[in-house]
Amino acid sequence: MNKKILITQNDQKLYKGKMVNMPVKHSAIKEKSVELFDDDEPCIIHQSYCMKHFAEDLNALFDTNNTDTLDASLFAHELSFLDVESLDNVTITRLK
């Protein structure tokens, strides 16, 4: 998945790049790996697959809401995997 995003908080750039490389909590990767593979010490292949899964979830969130910009605080549960201090005032933009 080569789609790119921009994550900002209070107009400061936190991340810009490919969705599959976005900042994700290690604990979220571990949890997803247990869910998908029953693996609590995921190898790089399982980690990569989990990252792809998170990117697909984010992309689906954009599509479902028919937008290219999300207010992360409105989707706190769905975006709890993001490795940011707080989702307050965080905006995620899908770049073209």
N, C-alpha and C positions, 0 to 999 in steps of 0.2 A: 504494500500500500504506500504509494508515493505522495499522498495528499499531505499538504502542509498546513500548519496552524500557527497562530500567534496567540500566546497567553500573556495577558497584561493584568496588572493589579494597580489600581490608583494611577493609571496611565504610565506605569513603568513596565517595560518589557521583562517578563520572567523567562519566556521561552519562545523561540521562533525556529521552526524546522518541521521535519517529517513527523506525522502523528505517531508512527511506531517508535520514535525516539523521544517522545515527550517524557517529562519527569513523572515517574510512577514510584510509589512507596514500595520498598522491598517487601514489606509485610503483605501488601496487596498481591504482589507477584507470587509470593509463597502461598497465600491463601487460594489464589486462582489455580496454582499448580496442584495443590492438594485436591481441589474440586475437580479438575480435569484429568489429572494423572495419578492421584493418590501419592504424590511425591512432595514431601516437605523439605527436600533439599534439591531444588530444581537445577538441572544441568543447563547449559547455555541454550540448548535446543528447546527445552521446556520454557525457559525464560523468554526466549524469542517468540514462541507461540503465544504465551500469555500477553506479551506486549502487543502482538498482532490482534489478539482478542479485544484488548482494551481500546485499541485504535478503531476497530470495527464497531464497538459499542458507542464510541464518541461520534463516529461518522453517522451511525444510525440515529443518534440523538439530534444531530443537525437535520437529517432528512425528515425525521418524524415531526419536528417542529417547523419544517419548511423555512429554515433560516441558515445563514452563514455566520451568525453571531449569537453566542449564548451567554447569558448572565449565569455564571457558575453557581451562585448562591441559590438559584431557583432549582438547581438539579444536584443538590448536595449529596443525596444518597447515590445517585447514578455516577457521580464524579468523585466519590470518596477515595478512589484509587490514586488520584493526582497527588504528587508530592509537592504541595504548597502549604505554607504555614496556615493559611485560612482561605476559604473560598469566598469570603466577603470581598466585594469590590473586584472580583476576578471576572474578566471577560475573555472568552475563547472565540477566536475568529478563524473560520476556515478560509484559507487563502486560495485564490484561483490560479 
